[in-house]
Structures are given as C-alpha cells and as structure tokens.
Amino acid sequence: MNISSKRVINIVVLSILMSLASLHFLGDSNLSIEGLEFHVNTTLAFNGSTQIEIPPLGLIRAQTHDTPLKITIRLNNINLEQIQDILANEPNQNKIFKQVEQRLRWEVRRFVVELLLLAATAGLFSAFALRSSNLVEYLKAALVGVAVVGLLLFATYKDYNTEQFNNPEFEGALKAAPWMIGIAERTVAKIDTLSHKLQLVAQNFNELYQQIDNLNPIEATEGNIKVLHVSDIHNNPAAIQFIGRMSQLFSVNFILDTGDISDFGTPLEGLLLDRIADLSVPYLYIAGNHDSPDIISKMNEIDNVIVAENLVEFSGLRIMGFHDPASQTQEIEPPPPEVVAEHIDYINDFISSEVKDSGKPIDILALHSPYIAKPLAGTIPAVVFGHNHQYKVSQKNKSVLVNAGTSGASGLGTLQETKRRPYSVMLLHFNKTNNTTRLLAVDSIQVDSETGEFSMQRHLFAERKQPEENLINSLQESLDNENGE
C-alpha cells in the first residue's frame, strides 16, 4: 500500500471518528416551540432511546429506535404569556396542534442541518490535523463526516417508533403519574363530559337544599354568612366549573380553598388556574404540599383571589390562614414531623399574640394538613383543612373540624382511574350579630360525576349542647326518576 492510499485511509478513519465525536460531545441545540423552550442533544449509546426531561418532575424514557443514538430533550422554560396569547387568539385546538407540528418539523430540520454542518467541520478538522495541503482531501474529509452522521440520522429516522411512548419508563415524581402520557389525548373530551354532568347535578341541589331546610332549618337572619370550603382540586378543570355552579346556587359570600390546587406546582399547571377568574365570588386560598411558590405567585395574579397569608378579614369574618410548609419549596412530600411540630408551635403563638393584641377572636383557621390542624383544635371555633381526600365533619376541644375531602375527586389523575372518588365540598353557615360570630351549621356535599348520585349531610351547631348530624339523601329517588324520563 503506497503512502497516498495510507493517507486517504487515515483521513477517512479520522473523519469518521471526529464526526461521531462531534455528534456525541457537541450535538446539542435549543428549540422553541409555541412558548415551550427545549434543549436537545444527541449522544452515542449502546441502546437507542429518546429521553424527555421535565425538571423538577423527572423524566420519561422510551426505546424508540435501535440505532446507537440517544436523544435527550429537556424542557428548559415555559413562556406562559406566549402560551396564553396562543390559546386566546386561536380557539381552534386542531389549528394549534397543527401549528405546533409545523414548528416542530421546522426545528427538527434545523437541528439536523446543524449536526451535518458540525460533522463537516469535524471532517475538515481531521484533514487539518493530518497536515493536508490538498483541497480535495479537505473536501473528501468533510463529505465523509457528513455521510457518517447523515446515515446514522437517516437510519434513526426510518427506525423511529413513536408508539414506544405508549409503554415508557418513568423516573422521579413522574413515576407516580404515568397518566400524563395519555392525558393529552383524553383529557379535553372527558373534562367536557364531567363538566356537563356536574352542572346538571348542581341544578338538582336546589330542590334538595329546600328539603333539608324544611327538615332541619338554619336560624335565618340578615347576619348569616355562607362560606364554600373546597380543597385538593389537583388540576381538575371540571371541578372549577362545578365549584362555580355551587357557589352561585347557594349564594355564598366567598370560597375558601385549603390547598393542593395543583399536582406538581409547576408554572405550566398555573395555566389551569386562570379559570378561577371566571368565578363570580371572591376566592380565598392557602397552599398545600403539592403547591409551590410558582403556584402561590400565580394565584396572587388572579383578580378575585385573596392569598390568605396569616390574618384576613372578609365578609365580617376573621380568617387565619397558613400555607403548608412544603409549599415553600418544589418538594411535594409532606414535611417531616419535626417541621410539623415547629409549624404548630408557630401558629399557636401567632394566634395567641393576634387575639391578645387585637382583642378580637379568630373565626376560621385555614390549614392544609389534618396533622397540623387537629393539634390546634380548641384555639379557634372552626378549623378547615383537606390533604387526605377524606371528607369529614367532627368536633374536638370545642372546635368544629371540617375536612373538605377532594373537591377535584383527586384531580386529573382520576380521569384514568377505575376507582372513583366523589367531588366533595363543605358549606359553612355563620351568623354575625352584635360582633358575635357563631357557626350555625356545616353542609357536607358529595357528588359522583359518573352516576350523577349525590348526598348532603347537615351538621347543626350553635347553641345546642351537642352537635346534631342529619343524613339527607331523600332527593335521590326523584332524581333517578328524572334521569329515567
């Protein structure tokens, strides 16, 4: 083999190695698709795969191809203003999806061109490293680099199977939420169905409410105040519509939300919160462990929302609200016992100081977790919370403990669950006369969105020596008859 042939072989081999090295170490780019900003990079790997990283939630991985190339896509930023503008200016969802698809194709083509140019540059560098002075050798080296990377990308494209995302691997918080993959295909239609059913159910509550008032009337005066207590919506847009319908039906003074309005506390989930602005009554909110500083900030931006940090005076009631400690971070796990104990001591001291300084009692204590709420029973007449998705009204140390359960039926995750949870809310009746506030009653309301069945329990308090609980389901038979017509 002569020197010229050896030189050509050396240039070809080095060009192949350098082009693959450039793909592995330098093959990255930033993509912007309709308000979503991604960083994508390619690396050589024994098993071909596509990995989608969504910090801080975790990642989704699928074995989408057999070629030795790993594609990693990382969500870097969400431009909420741009996404909101797109949704506001283009109501047709099919057009939005088409725009996203067109933009994605353009960005992918651009990325491929960048990789090929990078491979050509690597080939040129190979010829330069071998001290070539022949222009043809430089051209051949560049073509070899482009050919190697181009063939690898083309083989990956031909072998790529998006159906592998139907059975992906999850890591991080996403491991507990595999429904996110299929949710894009099923959520919109099912939310519309749920919203329609829940609104029909809410309309029938008017007759039920009248029957309850006839059997166990609440002392009616001009000073009565109605508070709709909700909790643990967990990203369910249908629940927002239902809550709005119930607030109108019962003519409540305001809504009090005790947290977990989101699942992971990400800015993208904040888009769902815009529906709260459509509610016709004020919305008081304290954050749960699934919420985050981003969610709290978003709630502060909504006109009819009052973030109830510490003391809030509204509709004649003095409400003391405290965010869950976990909501101050991106972690969704409840705080450890020592943090809970410190938080309880802090709240207890804060309440004592406020009552002593103002000389006025607190009417409602709003918290998220029962583990924080129950030890504080006896400090304030009404203590409201959620967290464990178990609706309940009870008494302890002269305090009425009200757990709203899950007003979102555990949220969007329930759309793919086989076991249903009811949508639950609590209606608190207060009376304020001559600067004296009394909790008269609590109505516990549950709705099964699939069957249309609902129940309502009235718990009477005020001047009775013992609270009286009355279970009312009397309208169900008439509702069944109406559904059968």
Stockholm file with secondary structure:
# STOCKHOLM 1.0

chainA/1-485         MNISSKRVINIVVLSILMSLASLHFLGDSNLSIEGLEFHVNTTLAFNGSTQIEIPPLGLIRAQTHDTPLKITIRLNNINLEQIQDILANEPNQNKIFKQVEQRLRWEVRRFVVELLLLAATAGLFSAFALRSSNLVEYLKAALVGVAVVGLLLFATYKDYNTEQFNNPEFEGALKAAPWMIGIAERTVAKIDTLSHKLQLVAQNFNELYQQIDNLNPIEATEGNIKVLHVSDIHNNPAAIQFIGRMSQLFSVNFILDTGDISDFGTPLEGLLLDRIADLSVPYLYIAGNHDSPDIISKMNEIDNVIVAENLVEFSGLRIMGFHDPASQTQEIEPPPPEVVAEHIDYINDFISSEVKDSGKPIDILALHSPYIAKPLAGTIPAVVFGHNHQYKVSQKNKSVLVNAGTSGASGLGTLQETKRRPYSVMLLHFNKTNNTTRLLAVDSIQVDSETGEFSMQRHLFAERKQPEENLINSLQESLDNENGE
#=GR chainA/1-485 SS CCHHHHHHHHHHHHHHHHHHHHHHHHCEEEEEETTEEEEEEEEECSSCEEEEEETTTEEEEECCCSSSEEEEEEEEEECHHHHHHHHHHCCCHHHHHHHHHHHHHHHHHHHHHHHHHHHHHHHHHHHHHTTCCCHHHHHHHHHHHHHHHHHHHHHHHHHCCGGGGGSCEEEEGGGGCTHHHHHHHHHHHHHHHHHHHHHHHHHHHHHHHHHHHHHSCCCCCTTEEEEEEECCCTTCHHHHHHHHHHHHHTTCSEEEECSCCSSSCCGGGGGGGGGGGGCSSCEEECCCTTCCHHHHHHHHHSTTEEECCEEEEETTEEEEECCCGGGGSSCCSCCCHHHHHHHHHHHHHHHHHHHHHHCCCCCEEECSCHHHHGGGTTSSSEEEECSSSCCEEEEETTEEEEECCCTTTTCGGGGGCSSCCCEEEEEEEEEEETTEEEEEEEEEEEECTTTCCEEEEEEECTTCSSCEEEEECTTHHHHHHHHHC
#=GC SS_cons         CCHHHHHHHHHHHHHHHHHHHHHHHHCEEEEEETTEEEEEEEEECSSCEEEEEETTTEEEEECCCSSSEEEEEEEEEECHHHHHHHHHHCCCHHHHHHHHHHHHHHHHHHHHHHHHHHHHHHHHHHHHHTTCCCHHHHHHHHHHHHHHHHHHHHHHHHHCCGGGGGSCEEEEGGGGCTHHHHHHHHHHHHHHHHHHHHHHHHHHHHHHHHHHHHHSCCCCCTTEEEEEEECCCTTCHHHHHHHHHHHHHTTCSEEEECSCCSSSCCGGGGGGGGGGGGCSSCEEECCCTTCCHHHHHHHHHSTTEEECCEEEEETTEEEEECCCGGGGSSCCSCCCHHHHHHHHHHHHHHHHHHHHHHCCCCCEEECSCHHHHGGGTTSSSEEEECSSSCCEEEEETTEEEEECCCTTTTCGGGGGCSSCCCEEEEEEEEEEETTEEEEEEEEEEEECTTTCCEEEEEEECTTCSSCEEEEECTTHHHHHHHHHC
//
